[in-house]
Amino acid sequence: MIVTREALPSTRESLTHKFSVANIEGYLTIGLYEDGRPGEIFIKISKEGSAISGFCQAFCRAFSLSLQHGLSVGEAVQRFKGMRFEPYGQTSNPDIPEASSIIDYLARYLELHFATETAGIGRLKD
């Protein structure tokens, strides 16, 4: 099986979501394909220069490439939801009151807003 990368257009729509997990503030930006599917993610957290910030940036690059090579939002949610490591705890989002990590928060946010079925193609949900 040959997998090819579906690059995003040079100019694309995106959404940015402000969040906090255990008093660590961050911004999640999701770049969208023309059909509304997520194609890239970026996380910027308040601990700039820290190990957790670096791991978030590395995760986002790998996650974005996975989406561009065909990983569905549903499949990603299955793999990343529930991962537990610091920081974890209360969030600023009433729809996701607690998260077991920033990666868990990201997966649950994507599930709420983009997963149309357990392992299906993600599109922004109202």
N, C-alpha and C positions, 0 to 999 in steps of 0.2 A: 504494500500500500504506500503510495506516495502522497505525502501531505504537503500542501502549499500554503503559504502565508497569505491571508487576505488583509492587505494593508488598508488602513483608514484613509479617507480622502484628506488632502492637505488642509482643507478648511472643514471643520466638523463641529457639530453641536456637542455640548457637554453640560453636565450639571455638577454643581459643587454643593456639598453637604457639610455643615459644621457639626462636630460631635465631640463628646468627651467620654472617656472610659477611665474610671477611678481618678478623676481630676486631671487627667492628661488630655489637653485639648488638641483637636486636630481638624483637618479639612480633608474630605474625600472628594476627589474630582474624577468623574467618569466620562471618558470620551466615547461618543456614540457613532455607530455606522449610520448611513442615511436611512436605514429601515428601523432605527431605534435600538438596535442591539448594542450592548456595551462592547467596546473593542480595546479599551485601555483604562487603567486606573492609576491614580496618583494619590498618595497619602502624605500629607505634611503635618507633622506633629510638633507640639510646643517644645520638645526636648531636642532641638536642632543640634546636630553634632554628636548626639549620644549613640550608643550601640543600637538601641531600639529604633531610632530614626533611620540608621543605616540599614537595619534589617527590614524595616518597612519599605524603604526605597528598593531594595533588592527583590523583595517579595513582589512588589508592584510590577517591576520589569518582567519577572518570570511569569506572573499571572497574566499580564497584558499579552505577552507572546503566546501563552497558552490559548487565550481567547482568540487571537488572530490565526492560530493554527487549528481551530475547530472545537476547543473545549466549550461546552455549553455552560450557561450560568447554573443550570440545575446540577450538572455534574460537579462544578466547582463548589457549590453549596454543600453537596454531599461530602466532599473531601475536606473542606475547611471549617465547616460549622462545628462548634463544640471544642475546638482546640483550646487548651488551657495553659496559659502562662501569663506572667505579669506584663503589663498592668491588667488587672481584671477587677470587676465590681460594677457599681452603679454607673449608668450612662445618662446623658442628657436627653435621650430620645424616649418619649413615653411609649412608643411602639416596641422598643427593645430596652426594657428597664435595667437589665443586667447583662453583661457580656463576660465570657470567660477569657477573653483576650481581644486585642484590636483586630486580629484576623477573624475571630468568631463574630465580632461586631460587623465587619465588612461583609462576611458571608450572609449574615442574617439580614443586613440592609439590602443586599442584592436580591436575596430571596423575596423580601417584601415588595420590592419595586420592579424586579425584572424577571424573576422565574415564573414562567407560565405553566410549568409542570415540573415534576421532580427532576427530570433530566432533559428538559426541553430547551428550546431556543428562548433566550431572554429578550423581552421587549419591555419598555417602560410601561408600568401599569399605573392607572390613575389612582 
